[in-house]
Structures are given as C-alpha cells and as structure tokens.
Amino acid sequence: MTPKTANEIRLMEEVGRLAADCLVHVETYIKPRVTTNEINQIVHDFTLSHNAKSAPLNYHGFPKSVCTSVNGVICHGVPDNTVLKEGDIVNVDVTPIKNGFHGDSSKTFFVGEVSDRAKKLTECAYQAMMKGIQQVSPKSTVGDIGFAIEKFATRQGYYVVYELGGHGIGRVFHDEPFVPSFGRKGKGARLQPWITITVEPMVNETAAPVREIDIPGSSIKVYETSDGCLSAQFEHTVLVTDKGYQILTQS
C-alpha cells in the first residue's frame, strides 16, 4: 500500500469524521420496532446530506448502503424488513466515500435493555479492537495486531473470527494489507508510516464454524454463527503515523 500525502491524509481525516458522525446519528434511532431497512435509509440519507455516497451500495452487487448484522450475524448483514426487538444487539457498519476516499467504521449497538451476556461480549469486542489498535506503529506487523486481539478475546472466554478481518483503505475500499484478528508477534506484513488500515475484530461466543450465506446477485457473502451464538464487532479506520497511530473514525 502506498503511503499517503499530507493532503490525502487530510481527506482521510474528513471522511473518517463523517463515518464517526454517521454512527452517532444512527445511534439515536436504534430502538425496538425499528427495521434494519429503516437504519439503511437513515444512513443513506445522512451520507447524501453530507455530499458523500455510501461505498457498500452496489459494491460487488451488495444491494444496500450499510451492513446491519443482528445477534448471530457476524458481518455483511443485508438490511431488510427485520424488526429489531428488545434485547437484540446489532452491528452497523458504515463506509462513506467523500472526495474519492473511504472512511470505514462500525459499532455494535444495544437494542433497549440487553442481557449481561450480550453486554460482556460487546465490551470484549470493543476492548479487543482497542488492544489491536494500540499495537499500530511503523515498527509493527499485522501479526502484532492480531496477536493482541486474540490474546485479549481468548482470555475473556471468547473466539475471534479467523476468516474475516481488517484491511488497507483509502481511495480503494478494501486494499492490502489484510489485518487479521489473530497472528504471531513480528509476523505478517510490516506497517509503513502514513498508510491507513482498518482494525475490526469480530468476536463470537463459541468456536462453532462460520456459516456463509449467498446474497442474490452479489459476490459478497453474509457470515453468521452456525450455532446461533451471539457475535459482536467494532471497527475503526487508523492512520499509521511516524511514531504510532491516529484513529480517524473516533467520535
């Protein structure tokens, strides 16, 4: 991945703020009886109102402007007429494009009052992301990030998803390097100053295999837990600086 110029970094900061603002805006609408289609429309309208467009829409045939992954859906959930109910958790994954650059962020929200089980898993997913981000520096490898994520999640009694992870981002939605949620210290691609990546662990309650589900007309797959256990995810876009990191999608 090519390091970004000062102007490109400024544009990444701008679109990162927009992604963060979008999730703040969405949160006010997350409540029982709201449908995931309504969340999609809220994200779509918010993005357009800020002179941006939603990267997921028509990306490899994906039919919506946002991914909404409820309970046992790990990622790429397609908004539909599913009605959110009290006690659900839902990950909302937004990626606006503005001035040719992508800002990618997601958050797992509580729908009303949720169980302690759901709270504990969700908190673990957030903290696992932060543990990974804290490893980001121009001296680090993607293995350092993945090692920190998996170590934290495993010690909490949870399981990271191996099949999916973070990625390079900028003018391209999904770029090199792949940023796994597992790994060995010092192994994998070495990070360079002034590249941008996403760190996005997906954490499951059990080690049950991941199930892939086709999306009609799309090469994108929906991923869900095969045993129906809960899954939670958080994601930030992160700039590798000359000394460490800067989170571009922090609200």
N, C-alpha and C positions, 0 to 999 in steps of 0.2 A: 504494500500500500504506500502511495506517495505522500510524504509529509505535506501538510497544508501551509499555505502562505498566511501572512498576518490578516489579509483581507478575507480569505476563506475561513479562517478561524472566527473572525467577527461575524460572518454569515452563519456559521455553525452555532455560535452563541445565540444569535437571534432566533433561529428556528428551534433551538433547544428550549429557550424560554417559552416559545409558543407551545411546544409539546407539554411542558410543565403546566402552563396556564390552562391548557385544554383539559388536563386531568383534574385540576382544581375545579374548573367549571362543571365537569361531568359529575363530580362527587355530590354536588347538591341535588342531583336527580336520582341517585342510587337509593331506591327505597322499594318496599314491597308493592307489587302490582304494576311496576314499570316493566315494559318488554325490552328485550335486547334490541329489537328493531328501533325502538324509541331512542335508546342510547346511541345507536348508529346515526340516527337523524340529528341528534344533538351534536355529536362530534362533527358530522359533515357540515352542518350549518355554521358551527363555531369556526371551523377551519376556513371555510369560504369567506366568512366575515372578516378574516384577518389576511385576506389576499394570498391565501395559500391553498393547496389542494391536498387531498388525503392519498398517501402513497399506496395503501392496500387496495384501493378501488381499481379493479381490472388488472391488478398485478398478477401475472400468470393465470388470469381468469378468475381471481378472487372477486366475489360479487359485491362486497360491501366496503365501507370506508373505515372500518375499525374491526378488531377482533374482540369478541366477548366470550370469555371462557368461564363457564359456570361449574362450580363444585368439582366434579371429577374430570372435567375437560382441562387438559394440560395447556394447550395453546391452539391458536387459529380457529377458535370457535366462531361460527358464522352467525351474525345477528339474524333473528327470525322472530316468530311470534311467541317465543318462550317468555313466560311471565316470571319475573323474579319474586321469590317468596321469602318471608321472614326466616332468617337463619341461613340463607344461601351465602356463599362467597362468589364473587365474580371478578375476574381479571379483565381490565380494559386496557388494550394495547393500541396506542395512537402513534401515527407517524406522519406528521405534516411535511410537505415539501414547500419551501419558500426560497426564491432566488436560486433555484437549482440544487438546494441542499436539503438533506433529510435530518429531522430530529425524531428520535425513537425512544419512547418511554412507556412503561406500563406499571400498573398498580393493582393489587388485589384489594377489593372493597368488601366491607361487610354490608349485608342487606338486613337492616333492622338489628335486632339482638341476635348474636350468633353464639354457638356453643364455645366452651373453653377449649375444646378440641380444635375448632376452626381458628380461634384466636392464637393458640400456641403454634400451629402450623404456619399461619400467615406471618407471625412475628419472626419465626425461624427463617422463612424465605427472604424477608426484608434484611435481616441481620446477615444472612449468608451473602446476599448481594453486596452489602457494605464491606464485609470481610474480603470479598474478592476485589472490590474497588480499591481498598487500602493497599493492595499489592501492586497497583499500577504505578510504574515508573519507567524511565528509559533504560533501566538496568534489569527490568523484569522480563519474564517469558509468560506466555499464556498458561503454561503449566503451573506457574506460581499462583495465578488467579484461581485456576480450577482446584488446585490442592487446598487452598484456604477455604473455598466454598464447600467442598465435600467434607473436609475435616469438621467444619462447624456443624453442618447439617447432620452428619453421622453421629456426632456426639449428642445431638438433641434427639436422636432416635428416628431420624427421617432418611429419605433416599433421594438423591439428585437424579435427574433425568440425563442419561448419557447421550441420547440420540440427538438432542437439540441444545443450542447454546447461543452465545453472543457472536458478534461479527464486526468486521470493519464497516464503517458507514461514512457517508459524505455526499458526494454527487451520486454515488451508487447506493441503493438501498441495502443490499447485502454484499459485502466485499470481504476480501481476505484481511486479517486472519480470522479463522474460526476460534472462538473463545469458549472453551468447554467449561462445564461446571465440575470437572474432575481433572486430575493430572498429577504430574510429579514436578517437584521443585526443579527449576532450571531447564526443564524440557519444553519442547514446542517452540513456536515462532517467538522471536525476541521482539519486544516492543520498541518503536522508534519515537523520538520526540516529534510532536506536532501531528501525530496521526490521531484519528478518532475511532473509538470502538464502542460496542455496547457490552455491558455486563448484565446478564439476565438469567439467573438460576431459576429453574423450575423444580420445586421440591414436592415430593409425594409422601403420603403417609406410609405406604408399603412398597415392597420391592417387586410388586406384580408387574408383568410386562406391559409395555406401552402398546396401545392399540391404534392403528391408523384407519382413518375413515375418509373415503373419497368425497371431494366436493364436485358436484356435477359441473362439467365444463371448465374445470380448473386442474392444474397440476399440483396445486397446494393441497396438503392433507390436513385434516383435523386430527389432533392427537389427544387421546384420553386414557385414563387409567382403566385397565382391563377388569379390575375387581370393583370399580365404583368408588374407590377411596378418594379422599379429597386431594387436590393439588393446588399449590399457590405459587405465584411468580411475581417478581418485581424486576424492573429494567431501568437503567439509566444509560444515556449516552455520555461518554467520558473522553476528555481530551488528555492525551499523554503530553505532559509539559517537559521542559528540560530538566526539571528536578523531581517531578511527581505527577500529579493529576489534577484535573479540574472537572467537576461534574457539570455538564452543560444543561441538564434537564432537572435541576433541583428547583423546587417551588419555593 
